Amino acid sequence: MEGEVESGETMVILDSKGQFLARGAYSPNSQIRVRVWSWDSQQIIGEQFFRRRLRQAIAFRQSGIFPQSTLDTLQSAFRLVHGESDGLPGLIVDRYGDTLVMQCLSTGPEHWRETLADLLLELTGAENIYERSDADVRALEGLPPRVGVVRGKEPPERLQITENGLTFWVDLRRGHKTGFYLDQCANRLRLRALASGREGLDCFCYTGGFTISALAGGATSMMAVDSSGEALALAQMNLVLNKPQERVEWVEGDVFQVLRSLRDRGRAFDLIVLDPPKFAPTVAQAERATRGYKDINLLALKLLRPNGILVTFSCSGGISEELFQKIVAGAALDAGVEAQILERLSQAPDHPVALNFPEGAYLKGLIIRV
């Protein structure tokens, strides 16, 4: 370090010979001391730089490269800015109709917060920006959590979005992430194609995205399990919006305990979805997380009938795709079942992965046939 730099301010990064490498945002508390804005020595980090980057991200979402089946989703709710993968490390922006939900997860976007908010309104035509900078990762940056209106007005208690022809209520102020798991959009559609005639179990169901998608695909019945009574209440409202006549058993409880109880009672299913929260945000927590992932997959595999389908996910950054497959393979071995991988799943295309930032591929999924 040479000179005094405030948190979030732009630094020039030089190599050992004093040659220019990059410009980035300084973080005095994080183990990642600088996050790079640009490798271009001529690039000035300021309003015009962020206007260009945001315009590129928005144009990509409007480019028509997304699968036709998800276009209705991308008109209603989608990720507009995906951090490092859009050249804006630490900045997440999701669009829900006329409201943008912004997360400033590192010191760079925190420093440029007001500029970014003005530019987002200018470039999107949105009326409101609500901030959900309450993720745990902010603590690693020395930043306190912050939630509230940035521009415009307070969002309603809940608002409606459309996804793949289905309708969902979303709680922007208190819901997980920015209110909805937008990254699972394409995977919910894929599940729909697998569900016909099957009796299903949706674990960590949150507000019912996978449950309702399975029912829309012709599942005969679903059991939906989550530890949050508030999330289950919203899930039941989402069911009424879409398929009020369908048979769903809602279970509030710890998924691990519920799975063991179902095993002990001799229950069986044709389709099981495991979409747990992060067990390992970092590699340092991978060993403990491995046990958790193995437990739930082992229990789920024991509950599947012959020719049953397991759709299982890990969103943990500390668990690689290779390790996740090994965990599920070990679970199948211990469960005494023979299983095949039918398909690999990842996040929706509005959550791209930059080639120089492989950590952006955080969501790993497998479709397993027993």
Secondary structure, DSSP 8 states (H G I E B T S, - for coil): --S---TT-EEEEE-TTS-EEEEEEE-SSSSS-EEEEES-TT---SHHHHHHHHHHHHHHHTSS-S-GGGHHHHHHEEEEEEGGGGT-TTEEEEEETTEEEEEE-SHHHHHTHHHHHHHHHHHH--SEEEEEE--THHHHTT---EEEEEES----S-EEEEETTEEEEE-TTTSSTTSS-GGGHHHHHHHHHH-TT-EEEEET-TTTHHHHHHHHTT-SEEEEEES-HHHHHHHHHHHHHH-TTS-EEEEES-HHHHHHHHHHTT--EEEEEE----S-SSGGGHHHHHHHHHHHHHHHHHHEEEEEEEEEEE--TTS-HHHHHHHHHHHHHHHT---EEEEEE---TTS---TT-GGG---EEEEEE-
